[in-house]
Amino acid sequence: MKLPYYEPRTQALAGYYSDVLDFDAHIHREIELVYIVSGTSKVNVDGNIYNLNPKDIFIAFPNQIHTFFDSKDVYYCIYIVSPDLIPDWSSVLMRFKPVLNVLPLKSFDDEIFEDLLKILLKKSDNEHTDKQSDKVFLYTLRAFFDILMKKIPIAKVNRTDADLIEKIYGFIHENYCEPISVSVIAERFNISKSYAGHIFSDRLKIGFCNFVNTMRVNKACELLGKDELNITEIASVCGFSTIRTFNRVFLKTVGMTPKAYRNSKNKTVDK
């Protein structure tokens, strides 16, 4: 089972063209902007599914969970932008989210907006250009967002939840092999257990125990593909208190026992 993953980025700005638009659920603190040149795709944003068609503009605000899937002959331009590069809108970006994450270009009905978009698309032809040091480019980017942000309907969100997701996810990723519970999370981040549970059920759309166990099973699958540890040792390394619990959770998540999974991997290697 795939979990939404937090994508840490070192660049404040990245822009490029690609024909691959099938990505697992992920979140990051940057704005993600996608322009569909040709082909089609679908995107799920915080549980809402949109169709992506040519000349559609997709935008995800910071810490919105999104995944792209079912792409067909797609070709697109993407920009991933730190809110720090758009200072006039940074506070709005961190406190609100779009009511609609996808808008067709024709809905803007603005020649200046289209001209600005053409400049951004042209700049992406060379992804190695140092766009951050290009003042003209930054002015273009900010002017583009001035029009875009005034057009997109937005709604206020609880930024505390969004910030906590990043911190909690990182903590679990580093400690999932240890005994961990909602109580541990609540104490670690000074929140109530019910609030911690709400973070997972409402934002990540998965219960806390399922989240942690799925992360453990994903690690177990990796280890079962090797012959370094036996199954009991893998159960312990991945944070399961007993082999019985490991077998039960693994079967429920993967659809087969750990032994059957290891055998299937060995057969694949033999071939």
VOVO-128563 format. One record per residue (C-alpha): chain; x, y, z; residue number from 1; residue in one letter. Coordinates in steps of 0.001 Angstrom, whole numbers, plus 500000, padded with zeros to 6 digits. Layout:
<atoms>
<atom cadena="A" xx="X" yy="Y" zz="Z" num="NUM" residuo="A"/>
...
</atoms>
This chain:
<atoms>
<atom cadena="A" xx="500000" yy="500000" zz="500000" num="1" residuo="M"/>
<atom cadena="A" xx="501312" yy="503446" zz="499028" num="2" residuo="K"/>
<atom cadena="A" xx="501395" yy="506166" zz="501646" num="3" residuo="L"/>
<atom cadena="A" xx="501415" yy="509898" zz="500991" num="4" residuo="P"/>
<atom cadena="A" xx="505016" yy="510942" zz="501394" num="5" residuo="Y"/>
<atom cadena="A" xx="506508" yy="514286" zz="502367" num="6" residuo="Y"/>
<atom cadena="A" xx="508813" yy="515537" zz="499640" num="7" residuo="E"/>
<atom cadena="A" xx="511613" yy="517712" zz="501032" num="8" residuo="P"/>
<atom cadena="A" xx="513082" yy="520031" zz="498399" num="9" residuo="R"/>
<atom cadena="A" xx="516357" yy="521932" zz="498456" num="10" residuo="T"/>
<atom cadena="A" xx="515575" yy="524214" zz="495500" num="11" residuo="Q"/>
<atom cadena="A" xx="513363" yy="527266" zz="495888" num="12" residuo="A"/>
<atom cadena="A" xx="512402" yy="526993" zz="492230" num="13" residuo="L"/>
<atom cadena="A" xx="512293" yy="524237" zz="489626" num="14" residuo="A"/>
<atom cadena="A" xx="510694" yy="524228" zz="486190" num="15" residuo="G"/>
<atom cadena="A" xx="510776" yy="521700" zz="483377" num="16" residuo="Y"/>
<atom cadena="A" xx="508821" yy="519804" zz="480732" num="17" residuo="Y"/>
<atom cadena="A" xx="508017" yy="516097" zz="481017" num="18" residuo="S"/>
<atom cadena="A" xx="505837" yy="513368" zz="479535" num="19" residuo="D"/>
<atom cadena="A" xx="505595" yy="511389" zz="482791" num="20" residuo="V"/>
<atom cadena="A" xx="502744" yy="512410" zz="485093" num="21" residuo="L"/>
<atom cadena="A" xx="501974" yy="509416" zz="487297" num="22" residuo="D"/>
<atom cadena="A" xx="503138" yy="510217" zz="490825" num="23" residuo="F"/>
<atom cadena="A" xx="502173" yy="508700" zz="494159" num="24" residuo="D"/>
<atom cadena="A" xx="500470" yy="510851" zz="496779" num="25" residuo="A"/>
<atom cadena="A" xx="502871" yy="513445" zz="498156" num="26" residuo="H"/>
<atom cadena="A" xx="503002" yy="516817" zz="499876" num="27" residuo="I"/>
<atom cadena="A" xx="505568" yy="519612" zz="500105" num="28" residuo="H"/>
<atom cadena="A" xx="505717" yy="523204" zz="501340" num="29" residuo="R"/>
<atom cadena="A" xx="506118" yy="524573" zz="497818" num="30" residuo="E"/>
<atom cadena="A" xx="503421" yy="525597" zz="495330" num="31" residuo="I"/>
<atom cadena="A" xx="503074" yy="523163" zz="492430" num="32" residuo="E"/>
<atom cadena="A" xx="501914" yy="524544" zz="489102" num="33" residuo="L"/>
<atom cadena="A" xx="501248" yy="522302" zz="486082" num="34" residuo="V"/>
<atom cadena="A" xx="500214" yy="523353" zz="482578" num="35" residuo="Y"/>
<atom cadena="A" xx="498944" yy="520574" zz="480317" num="36" residuo="I"/>
<atom cadena="A" xx="500319" yy="521015" zz="476803" num="37" residuo="V"/>
<atom cadena="A" xx="498800" yy="517852" zz="475319" num="38" residuo="S"/>
<atom cadena="A" xx="497243" yy="514557" zz="476371" num="39" residuo="G"/>
<atom cadena="A" xx="495204" yy="513937" zz="479496" num="40" residuo="T"/>
<atom cadena="A" xx="495647" yy="512922" zz="483119" num="41" residuo="S"/>
<atom cadena="A" xx="493841" yy="512904" zz="486447" num="42" residuo="K"/>
<atom cadena="A" xx="494823" yy="514380" zz="489785" num="43" residuo="V"/>
<atom cadena="A" xx="493545" yy="513721" zz="493296" num="44" residuo="N"/>
<atom cadena="A" xx="493948" yy="516699" zz="495637" num="45" residuo="V"/>
<atom cadena="A" xx="492948" yy="516173" zz="499259" num="46" residuo="D"/>
<atom cadena="A" xx="490399" yy="513590" zz="498124" num="47" residuo="G"/>
<atom cadena="A" xx="488979" yy="515633" zz="495223" num="48" residuo="N"/>
<atom cadena="A" xx="489525" yy="514198" zz="491726" num="49" residuo="I"/>
<atom cadena="A" xx="489962" yy="516425" zz="488666" num="50" residuo="Y"/>
<atom cadena="A" xx="490397" yy="515639" zz="484987" num="51" residuo="N"/>
<atom cadena="A" xx="493359" yy="517348" zz="483328" num="52" residuo="L"/>
<atom cadena="A" xx="493020" yy="518286" zz="479657" num="53" residuo="N"/>
<atom cadena="A" xx="495112" yy="520359" zz="477231" num="54" residuo="P"/>
<atom cadena="A" xx="495423" yy="524033" zz="478270" num="55" residuo="K"/>
<atom cadena="A" xx="494354" yy="523255" zz="481843" num="56" residuo="D"/>
<atom cadena="A" xx="496249" yy="524840" zz="484733" num="57" residuo="I"/>
<atom cadena="A" xx="496654" yy="522846" zz="487946" num="58" residuo="F"/>
<atom cadena="A" xx="497825" yy="524394" zz="491191" num="59" residuo="I"/>
<atom cadena="A" xx="498468" yy="522861" zz="494611" num="60" residuo="A"/>
<atom cadena="A" xx="499101" yy="525137" zz="497565" num="61" residuo="F"/>
<atom cadena="A" xx="501694" yy="524224" zz="500243" num="62" residuo="P"/>
<atom cadena="A" xx="500999" yy="520932" zz="502038" num="63" residuo="N"/>
<atom cadena="A" xx="498073" yy="519840" zz="499879" num="64" residuo="Q"/>
<atom cadena="A" xx="498228" yy="516078" zz="499342" num="65" residuo="I"/>
<atom cadena="A" xx="498078" yy="515327" zz="495624" num="66" residuo="H"/>
<atom cadena="A" xx="498669" yy="512441" zz="493265" num="67" residuo="T"/>
<atom cadena="A" xx="498604" yy="512195" zz="489460" num="68" residuo="F"/>
<atom cadena="A" xx="497340" yy="509069" zz="487726" num="69" residuo="F"/>
<atom cadena="A" xx="495764" yy="507608" zz="484588" num="70" residuo="D"/>
<atom cadena="A" xx="497897" yy="509743" zz="482258" num="71" residuo="S"/>
<atom cadena="A" xx="497493" yy="509247" zz="478504" num="72" residuo="K"/>
<atom cadena="A" xx="499963" yy="510700" zz="475985" num="73" residuo="D"/>
<atom cadena="A" xx="500489" yy="513599" zz="478352" num="74" residuo="V"/>
<atom cadena="A" xx="503055" yy="516349" zz="477891" num="75" residuo="Y"/>
<atom cadena="A" xx="503215" yy="519164" zz="480397" num="76" residuo="Y"/>
<atom cadena="A" xx="505227" yy="521956" zz="481969" num="77" residuo="C"/>
<atom cadena="A" xx="505662" yy="522040" zz="485739" num="78" residuo="I"/>
<atom cadena="A" xx="506891" yy="524703" zz="488129" num="79" residuo="Y"/>
<atom cadena="A" xx="507534" yy="524034" zz="491813" num="80" residuo="I"/>
<atom cadena="A" xx="507907" yy="527356" zz="493589" num="81" residuo="V"/>
<atom cadena="A" xx="508759" yy="528294" zz="497152" num="82" residuo="S"/>
<atom cadena="A" xx="506226" yy="530739" zz="498666" num="83" residuo="P"/>
<atom cadena="A" xx="509253" yy="532839" zz="499650" num="84" residuo="D"/>
<atom cadena="A" xx="509709" yy="533794" zz="495995" num="85" residuo="L"/>
<atom cadena="A" xx="506203" yy="535300" zz="495909" num="86" residuo="I"/>
<atom cadena="A" xx="506299" yy="537480" zz="499049" num="87" residuo="P"/>
<atom cadena="A" xx="503078" yy="539351" zz="498281" num="88" residuo="D"/>
<atom cadena="A" xx="501126" yy="536090" zz="498407" num="89" residuo="W"/>
<atom cadena="A" xx="503167" yy="533932" zz="500791" num="90" residuo="S"/>
<atom cadena="A" xx="500901" yy="534463" zz="503805" num="91" residuo="S"/>
<atom cadena="A" xx="497782" yy="533718" zz="501740" num="92" residuo="V"/>
<atom cadena="A" xx="499359" yy="530560" zz="500337" num="93" residuo="L"/>
<atom cadena="A" xx="500105" yy="529305" zz="503836" num="94" residuo="M"/>
<atom cadena="A" xx="496641" yy="530109" zz="505285" num="95" residuo="R"/>
<atom cadena="A" xx="494310" yy="529223" zz="502420" num="96" residuo="F"/>
<atom cadena="A" xx="493733" yy="526524" zz="499826" num="97" residuo="K"/>
<atom cadena="A" xx="492042" yy="526593" zz="496400" num="98" residuo="P"/>
<atom cadena="A" xx="488345" yy="525771" zz="496206" num="99" residuo="V"/>
<atom cadena="A" xx="489191" yy="524554" zz="492685" num="100" residuo="L"/>
<atom cadena="A" xx="492669" yy="523212" zz="491942" num="101" residuo="N"/>
<atom cadena="A" xx="492199" yy="523029" zz="488160" num="102" residuo="V"/>
<atom cadena="A" xx="491147" yy="525864" zz="485858" num="103" residuo="L"/>
<atom cadena="A" xx="491136" yy="525959" zz="482040" num="104" residuo="P"/>
<atom cadena="A" xx="493321" yy="528682" zz="480518" num="105" residuo="L"/>
<atom cadena="A" xx="490300" yy="530141" zz="478693" num="106" residuo="K"/>
<atom cadena="A" xx="488610" yy="530909" zz="482018" num="107" residuo="S"/>
<atom cadena="A" xx="491171" yy="533674" zz="482651" num="108" residuo="F"/>
<atom cadena="A" xx="490226" yy="535574" zz="479485" num="109" residuo="D"/>
<atom cadena="A" xx="493297" yy="537751" zz="479936" num="110" residuo="D"/>
<atom cadena="A" xx="495842" yy="538406" zz="477164" num="111" residuo="E"/>
<atom cadena="A" xx="498491" yy="539581" zz="479643" num="112" residuo="I"/>
<atom cadena="A" xx="498085" yy="536372" zz="481653" num="113" residuo="F"/>
<atom cadena="A" xx="498536" yy="534277" zz="478503" num="114" residuo="E"/>
<atom cadena="A" xx="501628" yy="536285" zz="477527" num="115" residuo="D"/>
<atom cadena="A" xx="503136" yy="535752" zz="480979" num="116" residuo="L"/>
<atom cadena="A" xx="502376" yy="532033" zz="480744" num="117" residuo="L"/>
<atom cadena="A" xx="504120" yy="531844" zz="477349" num="118" residuo="K"/>
<atom cadena="A" xx="507247" yy="533396" zz="478882" num="119" residuo="I"/>
<atom cadena="A" xx="507230" yy="530868" zz="481730" num="120" residuo="L"/>
<atom cadena="A" xx="506731" yy="528005" zz="479285" num="121" residuo="L"/>
<atom cadena="A" xx="509591" yy="529234" zz="477117" num="122" residuo="K"/>
<atom cadena="A" xx="511910" yy="529570" zz="480118" num="123" residuo="K"/>
<atom cadena="A" xx="511239" yy="525934" zz="481031" num="124" residuo="S"/>
<atom cadena="A" xx="512796" yy="524834" zz="477749" num="125" residuo="D"/>
<atom cadena="A" xx="516116" yy="525149" zz="479544" num="126" residuo="N"/>
<atom cadena="A" xx="515769" yy="523674" zz="483024" num="127" residuo="E"/>
<atom cadena="A" xx="519440" yy="524389" zz="483786" num="128" residuo="H"/>
<atom cadena="A" xx="518976" yy="528166" zz="483576" num="129" residuo="T"/>
<atom cadena="A" xx="519496" yy="529853" zz="486945" num="130" residuo="D"/>
<atom cadena="A" xx="515974" yy="531277" zz="487091" num="131" residuo="K"/>
<atom cadena="A" xx="516325" yy="532485" zz="490682" num="132" residuo="Q"/>
<atom cadena="A" xx="519047" yy="534974" zz="489686" num="133" residuo="S"/>
<atom cadena="A" xx="517060" yy="536105" zz="486627" num="134" residuo="D"/>
<atom cadena="A" xx="515268" yy="539256" zz="487810" num="135" residuo="K"/>
<atom cadena="A" xx="513124" yy="539496" zz="484684" num="136" residuo="V"/>
<atom cadena="A" xx="511972" yy="535926" zz="485195" num="137" residuo="F"/>
<atom cadena="A" xx="511072" yy="536549" zz="488847" num="138" residuo="L"/>
<atom cadena="A" xx="509103" yy="539661" zz="487906" num="139" residuo="Y"/>
<atom cadena="A" xx="507285" yy="537591" zz="485282" num="140" residuo="T"/>
<atom cadena="A" xx="506570" yy="534831" zz="487804" num="141" residuo="L"/>
<atom cadena="A" xx="505222" yy="537282" zz="490372" num="142" residuo="R"/>
<atom cadena="A" xx="503058" yy="539095" zz="487814" num="143" residuo="A"/>
<atom cadena="A" xx="501691" yy="535720" zz="486690" num="144" residuo="F"/>
<atom cadena="A" xx="500779" yy="534782" zz="490266" num="145" residuo="F"/>
<atom cadena="A" xx="499186" yy="538208" zz="490858" num="146" residuo="D"/>
<atom cadena="A" xx="496619" yy="537405" zz="488176" num="147" residuo="I"/>
<atom cadena="A" xx="496354" yy="533706" zz="489029" num="148" residuo="L"/>
<atom cadena="A" xx="495739" yy="534251" zz="492738" num="149" residuo="M"/>
<atom cadena="A" xx="493032" yy="536856" zz="492095" num="150" residuo="K"/>
<atom cadena="A" xx="491218" yy="534416" zz="489810" num="151" residuo="K"/>
<atom cadena="A" xx="491348" yy="531245" zz="491917" num="152" residuo="I"/>
<atom cadena="A" xx="488588" yy="530902" zz="494530" num="153" residuo="P"/>
<atom cadena="A" xx="490183" yy="530107" zz="497894" num="154" residuo="I"/>
<atom cadena="A" xx="489068" yy="529032" zz="501354" num="155" residuo="A"/>
<atom cadena="A" xx="490772" yy="529387" zz="504730" num="156" residuo="K"/>
<atom cadena="A" xx="492367" yy="526275" zz="506188" num="157" residuo="V"/>
<atom cadena="A" xx="493805" yy="525285" zz="509533" num="158" residuo="N"/>
<atom cadena="A" xx="497519" yy="525754" zz="508889" num="159" residuo="R"/>
<atom cadena="A" xx="498297" yy="524100" zz="512214" num="160" residuo="T"/>
<atom cadena="A" xx="497142" yy="520807" zz="510699" num="161" residuo="D"/>
<atom cadena="A" xx="499289" yy="521315" zz="507600" num="162" residuo="A"/>
<atom cadena="A" xx="502397" yy="522157" zz="509613" num="163" residuo="D"/>
<atom cadena="A" xx="501830" yy="519225" zz="511969" num="164" residuo="L"/>
<atom cadena="A" xx="501558" yy="516761" zz="509089" num="165" residuo="I"/>
<atom cadena="A" xx="505096" yy="517588" zz="508003" num="166" residuo="E"/>
<atom cadena="A" xx="506485" yy="517262" zz="511526" num="167" residuo="K"/>
<atom cadena="A" xx="504519" yy="514138" zz="512487" num="168" residuo="I"/>
<atom cadena="A" xx="505307" yy="512395" zz="509221" num="169" residuo="Y"/>
<atom cadena="A" xx="509016" yy="513020" zz="509693" num="170" residuo="G"/>
<atom cadena="A" xx="508893" yy="511783" zz="513286" num="171" residuo="F"/>
<atom cadena="A" xx="507092" yy="508558" zz="512336" num="172" residuo="I"/>
<atom cadena="A" xx="509437" yy="507950" zz="509403" num="173" residuo="H"/>
<atom cadena="A" xx="512390" yy="508094" zz="511787" num="174" residuo="E"/>
<atom cadena="A" xx="510771" yy="506050" zz="514589" num="175" residuo="N"/>
<atom cadena="A" xx="508271" yy="503588" zz="513074" num="176" residuo="Y"/>
<atom cadena="A" xx="510489" yy="500630" zz="513991" num="177" residuo="C"/>
<atom cadena="A" xx="510104" yy="501575" zz="517660" num="178" residuo="E"/>
<atom cadena="A" xx="506939" yy="501256" zz="519797" num="179" residuo="P"/>
<atom cadena="A" xx="504832" yy="504174" zz="518669" num="180" residuo="I"/>
<atom cadena="A" xx="501220" yy="505157" zz="519306" num="181" residuo="S"/>
<atom cadena="A" xx="498811" yy="508064" zz="519127" num="182" residuo="V"/>
<atom cadena="A" xx="499719" yy="508770" zz="522762" num="183" residuo="S"/>
<atom cadena="A" xx="503397" yy="509064" zz="521816" num="184" residuo="V"/>
<atom cadena="A" xx="502539" yy="511498" zz="519011" num="185" residuo="I"/>
<atom cadena="A" xx="500230" yy="513516" zz="521264" num="186" residuo="A"/>
<atom cadena="A" xx="502904" yy="513860" zz="523943" num="187" residuo="E"/>
<atom cadena="A" xx="505691" yy="514569" zz="521443" num="188" residuo="R"/>
<atom cadena="A" xx="503787" yy="517424" zz="519775" num="189" residuo="F"/>
<atom cadena="A" xx="501801" yy="518606" zz="522808" num="190" residuo="N"/>
<atom cadena="A" xx="498381" yy="517889" zz="521315" num="191" residuo="I"/>
<atom cadena="A" xx="495451" yy="515741" zz="522412" num="192" residuo="S"/>
<atom cadena="A" xx="495099" yy="512134" zz="521242" num="193" residuo="K"/>
<atom cadena="A" xx="491815" yy="512939" zz="519514" num="194" residuo="S"/>
<atom cadena="A" xx="493446" yy="515810" zz="517624" num="195" residuo="Y"/>
<atom cadena="A" xx="496340" yy="513579" zz="516587" num="196" residuo="A"/>
<atom cadena="A" xx="493843" yy="511027" zz="515296" num="197" residuo="G"/>
<atom cadena="A" xx="491993" yy="513763" zz="513415" num="198" residuo="H"/>
<atom cadena="A" xx="495183" yy="514713" zz="511576" num="199" residuo="I"/>
<atom cadena="A" xx="495359" yy="511234" zz="510067" num="200" residuo="F"/>
<atom cadena="A" xx="491691" yy="510432" zz="509465" num="201" residuo="S"/>
<atom cadena="A" xx="490764" yy="513819" zz="507972" num="202" residuo="D"/>
<atom cadena="A" xx="493922" yy="514862" zz="506112" num="203" residuo="R"/>
<atom cadena="A" xx="495768" yy="511649" zz="505239" num="204" residuo="L"/>
<atom cadena="A" xx="492548" yy="509616" zz="504930" num="205" residuo="K"/>
<atom cadena="A" xx="494036" yy="506707" zz="506881" num="206" residuo="I"/>
<atom cadena="A" xx="493902" yy="505680" zz="510540" num="207" residuo="G"/>
<atom cadena="A" xx="497035" yy="506157" zz="512638" num="208" residuo="F"/>
<atom cadena="A" xx="497635" yy="502425" zz="513265" num="209" residuo="C"/>
<atom cadena="A" xx="497133" yy="501598" zz="509592" num="210" residuo="N"/>
<atom cadena="A" xx="499541" yy="504367" zz="508645" num="211" residuo="F"/>
<atom cadena="A" xx="502304" yy="503132" zz="510936" num="212" residuo="V"/>
<atom cadena="A" xx="501717" yy="499459" zz="510098" num="213" residuo="N"/>
<atom cadena="A" xx="501760" yy="500167" zz="506375" num="214" residuo="T"/>
<atom cadena="A" xx="505080" yy="501961" zz="506726" num="215" residuo="M"/>
<atom cadena="A" xx="506401" yy="498945" zz="508639" num="216" residuo="R"/>
<atom cadena="A" xx="505075" yy="496490" zz="506033" num="217" residuo="V"/>
<atom cadena="A" xx="506662" yy="498518" zz="503220" num="218" residuo="N"/>
<atom cadena="A" xx="510001" yy="498171" zz="504999" num="219" residuo="K"/>
<atom cadena="A" xx="509370" yy="494461" zz="505601" num="220" residuo="A"/>
<atom cadena="A" xx="508730" yy="493939" zz="501871" num="221" residuo="C"/>
<atom cadena="A" xx="512100" yy="495499" zz="501159" num="222" residuo="E"/>
<atom cadena="A" xx="513853" yy="493208" zz="503652" num="223" residuo="L"/>
<atom cadena="A" xx="511983" yy="490084" zz="502491" num="224" residuo="L"/>
<atom cadena="A" xx="513417" yy="490634" zz="499044" num="225" residuo="G"/>
<atom cadena="A" xx="516830" yy="489920" zz="500553" num="226" residuo="K"/>
<atom cadena="A" xx="518098" yy="486830" zz="502373" num="227" residuo="D"/>
<atom cadena="A" xx="519973" yy="488571" zz="505178" num="228" residuo="E"/>
<atom cadena="A" xx="517322" yy="488152" zz="507912" num="229" residuo="L"/>
<atom cadena="A" xx="514749" yy="485480" zz="508689" num="230" residuo="N"/>
<atom cadena="A" xx="511083" yy="486386" zz="508949" num="231" residuo="I"/>
<atom cadena="A" xx="511045" yy="486572" zz="512756" num="232" residuo="T"/>
<atom cadena="A" xx="514012" yy="488932" zz="512712" num="233" residuo="E"/>
<atom cadena="A" xx="512346" yy="491103" zz="510059" num="234" residuo="I"/>
<atom cadena="A" xx="509179" yy="491345" zz="512161" num="235" residuo="A"/>
<atom cadena="A" xx="511221" yy="492606" zz="515105" num="236" residuo="S"/>
<atom cadena="A" xx="513357" yy="495009" zz="513056" num="237" residuo="V"/>
<atom cadena="A" xx="510236" yy="496566" zz="511517" num="238" residuo="C"/>
<atom cadena="A" xx="508634" yy="497259" zz="514893" num="239" residuo="G"/>
<atom cadena="A" xx="506113" yy="494422" zz="515270" num="240" residuo="F"/>
<atom cadena="A" xx="505824" yy="493166" zz="518832" num="241" residuo="S"/>
<atom cadena="A" xx="505067" yy="489550" zz="517852" num="242" residuo="T"/>
<atom cadena="A" xx="505435" yy="487372" zz="514766" num="243" residuo="I"/>
<atom cadena="A" xx="501700" yy="486669" zz="514961" num="244" residuo="R"/>
<atom cadena="A" xx="500874" yy="490381" zz="514674" num="245" residuo="T"/>
<atom cadena="A" xx="503357" yy="490732" zz="511823" num="246" residuo="F"/>
<atom cadena="A" xx="501807" yy="487856" zz="509876" num="247" residuo="N"/>
<atom cadena="A" xx="498279" yy="489187" zz="510388" num="248" residuo="R"/>
<atom cadena="A" xx="499073" yy="492771" zz="509375" num="249" residuo="V"/>
<atom cadena="A" xx="501237" yy="491700" zz="506445" num="250" residuo="F"/>
<atom cadena="A" xx="498538" yy="489381" zz="505077" num="251" residuo="L"/>
<atom cadena="A" xx="495893" yy="492106" zz="505400" num="252" residuo="K"/>
<atom cadena="A" xx="498077" yy="494718" zz="503693" num="253" residuo="T"/>
<atom cadena="A" xx="499816" yy="492709" zz="500965" num="254" residuo="V"/>
<atom cadena="A" xx="497334" yy="489893" zz="500398" num="255" residuo="G"/>
<atom cadena="A" xx="499787" yy="487085" zz="501145" num="256" residuo="M"/>
<atom cadena="A" xx="501922" yy="485882" zz="504049" num="257" residuo="T"/>
<atom cadena="A" xx="505498" yy="487105" zz="504512" num="258" residuo="P"/>
<atom cadena="A" xx="506752" yy="483597" zz="503607" num="259" residuo="K"/>
<atom cadena="A" xx="504714" yy="483528" zz="500391" num="260" residuo="A"/>
<atom cadena="A" xx="505927" yy="487032" zz="499539" num="261" residuo="Y"/>
<atom cadena="A" xx="509575" yy="486031" zz="500034" num="262" residuo="R"/>
<atom cadena="A" xx="509078" yy="482896" zz="497918" num="263" residuo="N"/>
<atom cadena="A" xx="507520" yy="484964" zz="495132" num="264" residuo="S"/>
<atom cadena="A" xx="510489" yy="487296" zz="495149" num="265" residuo="K"/>
<atom cadena="A" xx="512961" yy="484397" zz="495056" num="266" residuo="N"/>
<atom cadena="A" xx="511154" yy="482911" zz="492060" num="267" residuo="K"/>
<atom cadena="A" xx="511387" yy="486267" zz="490298" num="268" residuo="T"/>
<atom cadena="A" xx="515136" yy="486377" zz="490929" num="269" residuo="V"/>
<atom cadena="A" xx="515559" yy="482792" zz="489673" num="270" residuo="D"/>
<atom cadena="A" xx="513931" yy="483706" zz="486396" num="271" residuo="K"/>
</atoms>
